[in-house]
């Protein structure tokens, strides 16, 4: 690709269906931004505890071509995702609002073999295989899922641990003070 060649800039649609089929093999750069509701992201929706007005994710994407030593220019994709989601706090088992943000940079490659050969030391960017029907919506959803904490929790001192999860008071559960030893039951079974 000629360095002095001006490539067309394509503005991406904000329609989620249109984001499922982007032609990243075409010699053009892309830009776009929009908002995705939780309902348009089925894998993210499966993780939510509830959906409130305003929940969802703003996304912004830009691509450009950069020279690579010893080969032709490669398309670089920069994606930023920021938004709000409700998850279950694993400490108190109540609804927990989390603000998530993720910024990623990808290098578009032509084949799976090129992606596998991409240097692993480069933690600033990951390889993505370009296609004529690239699922950008799926990539945005992947980035949201990767930004979610493994164990969602309220901020420190913002919730009380759930009594059942940490063996709260036995009196509250109606458990007698001296429960029967389970090994006595086994001993009696052995005698019979």
Rosetta blueprint (number, residue, H / E / L):
1 X L
2 X L
3 X L
4 X L
5 X L
6 X L
7 X L
8 X L
9 X E
10 X E
11 X E
12 X L
13 X L
14 X L
15 X L
16 X L
17 X L
18 X H
19 X H
20 X H
21 X L
22 X E
23 X L
24 X L
25 X L
26 X L
27 X L
28 X L
29 X E
30 X E
31 X E
32 X E
33 X E
34 X E
35 X E
36 X E
37 X E
38 X H
39 X H
40 X H
41 X L
42 X H
43 X H
44 X H
45 X H
46 X H
47 X H
48 X L
49 X L
50 X E
51 X L
52 X L
53 X L
54 X L
55 X L
56 X E
57 X E
58 X E
59 X E
60 X E
61 X E
62 X E
63 X E
64 X E
65 X E
66 X E
67 X E
68 X E
69 X L
70 X L
71 X E
72 X E
73 X E
74 X E
75 X E
76 X E
77 X E
78 X E
79 X E
80 X E
81 X E
82 X E
83 X E
84 X E
85 X E
86 X E
87 X E
88 X E
89 X L
90 X L
91 X L
92 X L
93 X L
94 X L
95 X E
96 X E
97 X E
98 X E
99 X E
100 X E
101 X E
102 X E
103 X E
104 X E
105 X E
106 X E
107 X E
108 X E
109 X E
110 X L
111 X L
112 X H
113 X H
114 X H
115 X H
116 X H
117 X H
118 X L
119 X L
120 X L
121 X L
122 X L
123 X L
124 X L
125 X L
126 X E
127 X E
128 X E
129 X E
130 X L
131 X L
132 X L
133 X L
134 X E
135 X L
136 X H
137 X H
138 X H
139 X H
140 X H
141 X H
142 X H
143 X H
144 X H
145 X H
146 X H
147 X H
148 X L
149 X L
150 X L
151 X L
152 X L
153 X L
154 X L
155 X L
156 X L
157 X L
158 X L
159 X L
160 X L
161 X L
162 X L
163 X H
164 X H
165 X H
166 X L
167 X L
168 X L
169 X L
170 X H
171 X H
172 X H
173 X H
174 X L
175 X L
176 X L
177 X L
178 X L
179 X L
180 X L
181 X L
182 X H
183 X H
184 X H
185 X H
186 X H
187 X H
188 X H
189 X H
190 X H
191 X H
192 X L
